[in-house]
Amino acid sequence: MGMSMGSGGGGGGRRRHQRAKVMAEINVTPMVDVMLVLLIIFMVSAPLLTVGVPLDLPQTAAKSLDQDKEPLTLSVQLSGKVFLNNTEIPLDEVVPKLKAITEARGGMDERIFVRGDTKVDYGTVMRVMGRLSAAGFKRVALVTEVEQGT
């Protein structure tokens, strides 16, 4: 007599257990959640990244300039106050401070940006630019915002 090797049920205990199939799909829901949170964070923080003295700049259709290093910026507020980058300085001290800074950074060829509030008196901005010109600064530029659809 022999043993039959069929698929019969006998109790050998050697039955293979079927493993669960590996899930090949990626669950993108957590990634979408993270991206939405990052989007909200950047949308909230972007307006806070504007640096400088708060001014209402005039708008023009001119293109912006490419700049490698931090520019020297003179801002003239509506009240007539003058700021060098973010520090308020009296009008009489503008030229000496700029000369000291430009000598350390590369000479009188340093570009100086003048920002004037839209409603500031034309004479006030011209007084600042006149002092810069009289001091020998030749690369003086006015800063505006890009003109919004007209």
C-alpha positions as CSV (number, residue, x, y, z in Angstrom):
1,M,0.0,0.0,0.0
2,G,1.1,3.4,-0.7
3,M,0.3,6.8,0.3
4,S,-1.5,9.0,-2.1
5,M,-0.2,12.4,-2.7
6,G,-3.2,14.2,-3.8
7,S,-4.7,17.4,-2.8
8,G,-6.7,15.7,-0.1
9,G,-7.1,17.2,3.2
10,G,-5.2,15.1,5.6
11,G,-3.5,16.7,8.5
12,G,0.0,17.2,7.6
13,G,0.0,20.9,8.8
14,R,2.1,21.9,5.9
15,R,-0.4,24.1,4.3
16,R,0.9,27.4,3.0
17,H,-0.6,30.5,4.4
18,Q,-1.4,33.1,1.8
19,R,0.2,36.4,2.7
20,A,-1.7,39.7,2.1
21,K,-0.8,41.3,-1.2
22,V,1.6,44.3,-0.9
23,M,-0.2,47.6,-1.5
24,A,1.4,49.2,-4.5
25,E,-0.5,52.5,-4.4
26,I,0.9,55.6,-2.7
27,N,-1.4,57.5,-0.3
28,V,-1.0,61.1,-1.4
29,T,-3.5,62.6,1.1
30,P,-0.8,63.4,3.8
31,M,1.4,65.0,1.1
32,V,-1.4,67.2,-0.1
33,D,-2.1,68.2,3.5
34,V,1.5,69.2,4.1
35,M,1.6,71.1,0.8
36,L,-1.6,73.1,1.6
37,V,-0.2,74.0,5.0
38,L,3.1,75.2,3.4
39,L,1.1,77.2,0.9
40,I,-0.9,79.0,3.6
41,I,2.3,79.7,5.5
42,F,4.0,81.2,2.5
43,M,0.9,83.2,1.6
44,V,0.8,84.7,5.1
45,S,4.5,85.4,5.4
46,A,5.2,86.8,1.9
47,P,3.8,90.3,2.6
48,L,5.9,90.5,5.8
49,L,9.1,90.0,3.8
50,T,9.1,93.4,2.2
51,V,11.9,95.4,3.7
52,G,12.4,99.1,4.1
53,V,10.4,102.0,5.2
54,P,6.7,101.7,4.4
55,L,6.0,104.1,1.5
56,D,3.3,104.4,-1.2
57,L,5.6,104.3,-4.2
58,P,4.5,105.7,-7.6
59,Q,3.9,103.2,-10.4
60,T,5.6,103.0,-13.8
61,A,5.9,100.6,-16.7
62,A,9.8,100.4,-16.4
63,K,11.5,97.0,-15.8
64,S,13.3,96.3,-12.6
65,L,17.1,96.2,-12.3
66,D,19.1,93.0,-11.5
67,Q,21.2,93.5,-8.3
68,D,23.8,91.2,-6.8
69,K,24.4,92.9,-3.4
70,E,22.3,94.8,-0.9
71,P,21.6,98.2,-2.4
72,L,22.0,101.5,-0.6
73,T,18.5,102.9,-0.3
74,L,17.4,106.4,0.7
75,S,13.7,106.7,1.5
76,V,11.8,109.9,1.8
77,Q,8.5,109.7,3.8
78,L,5.5,111.9,3.4
79,S,6.4,113.7,6.6
80,G,9.8,114.6,5.1
81,K,11.9,112.2,7.2
82,V,14.8,110.6,5.4
83,F,15.9,107.0,6.0
84,L,19.2,105.3,4.9
85,N,18.1,101.7,4.4
86,N,15.9,101.4,7.6
87,T,17.6,104.0,9.8
88,E,16.3,107.5,10.1
89,I,18.9,110.2,9.6
90,P,18.8,114.0,9.4
91,L,19.1,115.4,5.9
92,D,22.4,117.1,6.8
93,E,24.0,113.7,7.6
94,V,23.0,111.9,4.4
95,V,26.1,112.7,2.4
96,P,28.8,112.1,5.1
97,K,27.2,108.7,6.0
98,L,26.9,107.7,2.3
99,K,30.5,108.6,1.6
100,A,31.7,106.5,4.5
101,I,29.6,103.5,3.4
102,T,30.5,103.8,-0.3
103,E,34.2,104.1,0.5
104,A,34.0,100.8,2.4
105,R,32.0,99.1,-0.3
106,G,33.7,100.1,-3.5
107,G,33.9,103.8,-4.1
108,M,31.7,106.4,-5.6
109,D,30.4,104.1,-8.3
110,E,28.0,102.5,-5.9
111,R,24.4,102.8,-7.0
112,I,22.1,104.6,-4.7
113,F,18.3,104.1,-4.9
114,V,16.0,106.9,-3.9
115,R,12.5,106.0,-2.8
116,G,9.9,108.7,-2.4
117,D,6.4,108.4,-1.2
118,T,3.8,109.2,-3.9
119,K,2.5,112.2,-2.0
120,V,5.8,113.6,-0.8
121,D,6.6,117.1,-2.1
122,Y,8.6,117.0,-5.3
123,G,11.1,119.6,-3.9
124,T,11.9,117.3,-0.9
125,V,12.9,114.4,-3.2
126,M,14.9,116.8,-5.4
127,R,16.7,118.3,-2.4
128,V,17.9,114.8,-1.4
129,M,18.9,114.0,-5.0
130,G,20.6,117.4,-5.4
131,R,22.8,116.7,-2.3
132,L,23.7,113.3,-3.7
133,S,24.7,114.9,-7.0
134,A,26.6,117.7,-5.5
135,A,28.6,115.2,-3.4
136,G,29.7,113.4,-6.5
137,F,27.4,110.4,-6.6
138,K,26.7,109.7,-10.2
139,R,24.7,106.5,-10.0
140,V,21.4,107.7,-8.4
141,A,18.2,105.9,-9.4
142,L,14.5,106.5,-8.5
143,V,12.5,103.5,-7.3
144,T,9.0,102.9,-8.4
145,E,6.5,100.0,-8.4
146,V,5.4,98.2,-11.5
147,E,2.3,99.9,-12.9
148,Q,-0.9,97.9,-12.3
149,G,-3.2,97.5,-15.4
150,T,-4.4,100.9,-16.7
